Amino acid sequence: MGILGGTGDQGRGLAYRFLRAGHDVFVGSRSVERGEQAAASLAVLPHVVGRVVGDDNARAAEAADVVVVAVPWDGHAETVDGLRPALTGKIVVDCVNPIGFDRQGPYALRVPEGSAAEQAASLLPSSRVCAAFHHVSAVLLADPAVDSVDTDVLVLGDDREATDLVQALAGRIPGMRGVFAGLLRNAGQVEALTANLIAINRRYKAHAGVRVTDV
Amino acid sequence: MGILGGTGDQGRGLAYRFLRAGHDVFVGSRSVERGEQAAASLAVLPHVVGRVVGDDNARAAEAADVVVVAVPWDGHAETVDGLRPALTGKIVVDCVNPIGFDRQGPYALRVPEGSAAEQAASLLPSSRVCAAFHHVSAVLLADPAVDSVDTDVLVLGDDREATDLVQALAGRIPGMRGVFAGLLRNAGQVEALTANLIAINRRYKAHAGVRVTDV
């Protein structure tokens, strides 16, 4: 698996959990050095089973069949667009949250394409773009003492085979469950809901996640 | 409590649950007759404890200090705008979901104000507008055999006293819990998430709700 933006909190946390679950992970960053540093720091964490390699985002995209996009929203379009050839035919899992902050706290940014995932899909017409892993707490992911990450992962996409695979990937992480949550055109509100979870975290001093009941 | 649109599935279901919890409920509809019919049909349901009266939306708005708006999105702006005097100074709980349907299923409608709740707030500058009860399953609410409705209710608003009260109201319904989920400007994605829950219901043959973990 490749993780673009593997040096950020969310990407690094997901890399750690997939390494614990026995997956080999290719961690990408904007610079080779930072990718290598991230991989080196992940490799020595407790409970790591899989093998981790670090490089730049382009190499991480080339090296894997499933590529997680966890870059900051700011550089999302540029990064994704630049990797179009490397991502052709691959399952691309966008987990980017277009969120802004001001004095009043977090808020959802308007995205012309509707969502980060739809932006990725429009830039990557030959990739199989899904959206998932928006609401995972980076703090819990990164904490070696946390054995189980108690949350559902809402998985969106128009390609059933791809969403099934991403759901199964989520299910590899103890405590997580992948739940299909609609077509890609309904990804915007799932990304934006991260603003609500941040507001909840602030009010309740929590690391909030989401569970879907009756499923 | 007043419920505007108390003859619709969501409004009627909420009315039933609040009646079971011992609240008196004033059920409004576009016509006096339909409001009265709804009240009469609610009054004879099992486990009803509170007193229910039916009339038109204007009377329901006048009669109560807390008014739930559960009208169809189509008539939302018009209904709310027409009740401005009656709703002055009151706590208005908007639970309207701007959702469209086509052959591919449900999708979120774009709302110029950002959300139905923000539209209500802009039309009702002298009311205390909150947003809540978007994701409750009308099927479960209406089923007399269901004792506990297993879901969190995300409550949004800029008025802490009002959101506290709405959270407490949600907590009066067995199985429900009111969770503060941000300022009104973050209501749009909560309303839109209903499209995802409908997609989940279709995929899993469920009546999906949402729980927030770690809170």
Interface residues (C-beta under 8 A of the other chain):
Chain A: Q104 G105 P106 Y107 A108 S137 D150 T151 L154 L156 V179 F180 A181 G182 L183 R185 N186 G188 Q189 V190 A192 L193 A195 N196 L197 A199 I200 R203 Y204 A206 H207 A208 G209 V210 R211 V212 T213 D214 V215
Chain B: Q104 G105 P106 Y107 A108 S137 D150 T151 L154 L156 V179 F180 A181 G182 L183 R185 N186 G188 Q189 V190 A192 L193 A195 N196 L197 A199 I200 R203 Y204 A206 H207 A208 G209 V210 R211 V212 T213 D214 V215
